Amino acid sequence: MSQLITFIVKSLLRARGGANILQVNGLPKEDAWFVAHTRPRCEKKLQRWCRRESFTSCLPTYISVRKYASKEVRFSKPLFPGYLFLSFSRENIRVVKQSQYIANLLEPPNQDEFEIQLGEIMKATALADEMHVAPSIGPGTRVVIKRGPLAGIEAWVEDRSGIETVILRLDFIGQGAIVNVPVQDLDLA
């Protein structure tokens, strides 16, 4: 299984010039995958730390485009904010946990299944032209609008319109109003 993910990741490195993925060498049999729950906004810092310490890590990312009045800016954002996938020998758990960027370290119960899923995620992030994060925001969920003219307002999800748009119910002075808001402009309340 390690050879499969190694092949996928090396192919992706060649296709994307190494962007967003740390080099993954063939994993020795004694190495295991772990999921590092990072401190807030420390995914890339932990990835750099892993590179310095010679640990294998994968950080699936997607490109987020923000349009401003005079320009368009592209950001590389973690697909799973707050998480980094690591592979190392179990005897190094103490060293990894002592990193200032880790809040918690989790070990997937099924290593083979996890490795396959991670390989598929890395392949999808490398090959997809456009990717959207679709949080579990469904009808009845309470959310806060984080961007746009309604920023800061709390609302309840009435329905979803495709993958990008959420129809919200805003209650003003006992009266309701339905608004369409892009899902990336929402946070769970």
N, C-alpha and C positions, 0 to 999 in steps of 0.2 A: 504494500500500500504506500509506503514512503516513497518508492520509486515513482509511482503515479503522480503524487503531488509534486515531487521534485521536477518531473518532466513538465507538468503543467506550469509551475511557477517559473522555471527556466525559460519556457516558451514565451510566457507573458513578459518576462524581463526583456527578452529580445524584441518582442513586438512593441513594447512601450518604452524602451530605453531605460528600464529599471525603475521607472516612476512608481511611487506608492507601495513598493514591495521590497522588503529586505531580501537579500540573497538567501535562498534556502538550499542548503547542501543536503545530500542524502542523509536521512536521520538514522543514527545508530539504533539498533534494536532496543537498547536500554533507555532511550529517550522517550518522553511522553509529551503529549500536548496538554497545555494548560490554558485557561482563560483568565487573564489578569483584569480584574475590575479596577480601573485606574481612579486616581483622584481627579476632581473636575478639570477638564481640558488638558490632561497630561498624556494623552495617547501617543502623540508624536515625540514627546520628551522621553517617555518610557521606551519607545522604539529606538531612539538614539542611544539610550543607556544600554539596551540589549546589544546593539551593534558594537559598542565599546567593550562590553563584557563577553562578546563572541557567542551570544545566545541567538537562536533562530526566532524570528518573530514575523507575523503577518498582520498588516493593518489594511483591511479592505476600505477603500475610499471611493468617493464619487465627486464629480465636479459640480459645484454650485455656482450659478451665474447670477450676479446681482447687477441690476441696471441702475445707474445713477444719471443725473441730468446730462453730464458731459461724456460719460464713458461706461463701459461694461467691464466688470471685474469678475474674474474666475477664481474660485477658492477650491482647494482640495479638502474635503471634509470626511471624517470617519463615517463609514456606513453604519457602524454600531457605536455611537458615542459612549465613551466610558469603558470601552473594552479593547484589549489587544490580545492576540493569540500568540502564545509562546510555546516553544518546544525545547526541552532540556532534560537532563538526567534528574531523577528524583532526589539524588543526593545534593543537588543545588537549590532545593526549595528554600532553604534558610537564606541563602545569598539573595535570591530573587525577592523574597518577601521583605528584605531589608531595604530595598529600593525605596526612595522617598516618594515615588510616583504611584505605588500600588496601595490600594485600599483593601483588596482581598484577592486571593488566588483560588481559583476553582479548577478541579480536575474533571473532565468529562468522563462519565462512567463507561462509555463505549468508544474507545480510542479509534477503532477502524471506521466506524460510522462518522465520527467527528471529522476525521481526516478527509473522508470523501466529501462531506458537506462543505468543509473549508475550501477544498480544491475547487468545488463547483462555484462557490461564492467568489473566489479569486478570479476564476475564469470569466464569470459574468461581469465583474467590475472592470476587467481588462478589455473585454470585447464589446460591451454595451456602449453605444454612442451617447445615450442619455439614460440616466437612472434617477429615479425618484425614491426617496424614503417615504414609505407609507405607514405611519404609526398606526397603532390599533385605536383609531378614533372612529367609533361607530355611534349609531343613534343612542341618545340618552347620556353620552359622555359630556362632562362639564369641562370646558376649555377656556383658555385665555388667549385673546388675539394679541400677537406680539409685534406685528408690523401693519403699516397702513393707517388710514384715517381713524380706524376703530381700535387702535393699539391700546392695550390695557383693559379692555372691556371683557367681562366674563360672559359666556354664553353656553347654551346647550346644543348639542348636535341633533338636528332633526333627521338628516339624511345625508348620504354621500352621492355625489354626481361624478362618477368615474373615479379614477385614482387620484386626481389632483384637487378636486373641488369638494368642499363640505358646505352643506346648507345648515346655517345656524339659526337658532331662535334666540332673539334678544328680547328681554322683557323690560320695557320702559314704562314706568308709571302704570303698571297693570295692563299694558297693551303690548302685543307681540309684533315683531317685525322679522321677516325672513331675509337673510343676507347670504350671498355666495362668497366664500372666502377660500383662497388656496390653502391646502393642507399644510404647506411649509410655513405658513404664517400663524400657526397655532401651536400652543403648548397645552399639555394637560393641566387642569387647575388643581 
